[in-house]
Each structure stands twice: as C-alpha cells, then as structure tokens.
C-alpha cells in the first residue's frame, strides 16, 4: 500500500509539492490521538451497521482490524511517524485498508475528518482532564501531609511583603490546597461540556446516514450530543477552556513558587529546599539555586502563551472548519504537557521541603506581628478601635526605637500610654495566643487548621 496516497486524490491532476506536503502534515502533532480516533471509528462502524451500510460480518472485520491497529499503536505509539500520511486519521484509514482491503474504504461513509478530528480531540481532552484531576489531587495531598507536620510551625504572614500577622506553615500550605481544589473543580465543571459528542456532524451540515447519534455518543462514553453541526465542527471552546484552566492553575503554581523562593532566600531562610529540586552554580561553589521553582514560574508564561495562541488562532475564523484549526493540537499538547510537568515538580518540592522552625518563629516575633492583638486587647477593655489603633501605633514606634519587641516592654511602659493595660497583656501578645484567637472557620488557629485538614482529606480520592 502506498502510505503517501491521499484521502482526496480524485479531484487533482498533479501531486502536491513535497514542501507543501510537509507543511500540510499534522502527523507529528496529532499522532497522540490514535487511540481515540480508533475508538471513534469502531463506534462509527457500529452506526454504519445500524443504517445498513455495513453487514454484520463487515462490521466485525473492521472492528477486529481496528483493534489490531490499536494494539500495535499501544505497543509502539510513534510507529506511524516514519510514514508520509497527512495526519493520524488518514494513517488509521490506510492501515485499515491494508488489513481488510476495499472494505476499509467503506468506513468513511457519512463521516468527515472534521467531525472525526474534533471527536478524537474531545475524547483525549476528557482523558487528560481526568488525569489532571489526579495530578492536582496529588499536589493537594502533598500539601496536606506537610500541613499535618507543620500546624504548630509559627511564621510571619505577609501583606505588601511586610510582616503582617503570625500564621503557621500549615496555614500557608492550606491556602494553596484551596487554590488547587478550585482548579480541580474547574476541571470537573468542564467535563460537563466535554461530555457532548460531535460525532455524526459530517463535514458541517450533518450526516446523511440514518443513525441514532445518541446511541453512538453513549458508546463512546459521551452523555449528550451536539445540536448544530456547523458549530460542532468549528467548536474548539473546550481547548480554550482547558488552556484557560491550565493558565489559572499555572498562576497559582507561580505564586506558590514565588513564595517558596522568597522563603528560601538566604536573608529569610524559613525553609530549605531539597537537593532533589535545586542545582548549583558552575562558578560559585556555595550556591544552591531554587531552579525547580524558578522554572515553574518561568513556564507559567509558556502556558499563558498557549492560551493566547489558541484565542488568536480562533479569532475571526469564519464558520465552519478551517485548516488554521489544525494548529490546535500542537498548542494544546504543549500547554497541558507543561502544566503536568509543573504539577509533578510542585509535588516533589513540597514533599521534600524542610522548614526551619526556629528561624520562622524568631521572624514572627520580630515584625510586631502581634500589634493587632494588642489593639484588640484595648478594645476588649472598652477603648474604641480607632483610639486603640493609634495608641498601639505609638507603642510600636517606641519599640522600634528601642529595637525590641512588644513583649520586651515593661508594664509600666505600656501604662504610660493607657491605664487599661494590665499584666494579662503579655499573654495576649504571646504568638500562640495570637494564632489560637483566630478560631472562627477559615482562621489560623490550630483547631481550625486541623479541622480544615480533615475536611480536605475527605475530598481526596487519591491516597
Ligand atoms: N489534520 C486535520 C486537522 O487536524 C484534519 C482535518 C482536515 N479537514 C479538512 N476538511 N481538510 O484539522
């Protein structure tokens, strides 16, 4: 069989130019769809049986041959790359013809590559979305394990990169669990739309075969069918949606990275990153660089780029299918592949990080992070909030000038600012008290953090 033979040769006098053939081919970008194209083709052959295009024995022969191709592809996923086929769909059709002869030429009855491409791409998106949910769960799980160890590790929480209020390392971990959980939820929501089958749309106006599209969709694991073929063959919203979920998640991953890069900076030294995820300098022997995290931060741009690329690709495209859309696979695959690598790396970083608890605690004590508690103390004694805020501001200023922390100041000193200050203020200033006073749901108290851990654990089916 001539693998170079086109699906559409009849209309042409001459062979295409080799330069164009190469330019036109998408095999390198869509070979990963092989399995899904075969599954789609098996389901389609059953519809052709239903509308009497194929006999039972013909359908059986086609199904057996397609399963053989599937086995071959599963064993050697890149086997088709040394052929000159235009794309994965043509390769599978020619391969089928090589197994069953002219019978294979019946498979494309009533079907177009336009609905075939989007069906296999949607099936792949469904598969990868379910995998991505697991990857996101794995990162959450690693963060939860870290939170369980570190729920008493006090450190400063920041706003404007200024020490603001004391938190714990566990609380920081759980903030990212929330973000990755939202990403996971977004993926779950997107499955609703991914579960709509375009197969049976034909080239753009539907199929002339008298088939039941609902049954066809159901056989492929879809829950519903598209209602307008012009839209169905042109729709790549699901690619944009997946890339936009990736981009939001990469934004979370890059903030996660930036926080850890800061915590790891020499002057801060809250954590030590493992040798597993760092590298040295070729010149400076003392260096241990947070490469994994910097790369996640950097690759965020790559994924945003893929989203932009896809949006620009589709902008202003007339209905219905246009060859521009062939570029979608390369863009999607690159974005998703990058996201997966970053998720795996984030998991490894958090699994292997060491928290320098003493340094964290010392830093939390230093930054007047308990000033809000002192304000609250005065408010509880009947002073108005604004006045209390002003008084505590003055005391903090005095402590800065004396280069000491609030708890180092004597009771006498406090009473110079307000007579309501009593000996019990020192308990209020204690960082553990500060932390545990935030005991409403969502707060940093040990209790709330432990509850949150239990709650999130229930949502993780990955263990
Ligand atoms: N490889 C192409 C793609 O991925 C196949 C679609 C070709 N369709 C067409 N009408 N020429 O988009």
Boltz pocket constraint, residues with backbone or C-beta under 6 A from the ligand:
constraints:
  - pocket:
      binder: B
      contacts: [[A, 24], [A, 26], [A, 30], [A, 86], [A, 87], [A, 113], [A, 114], [A, 117], [A, 321], [A, 322], [A, 323], [A, 325], [A, 326], [A, 327]]
      max_distance: 6.0
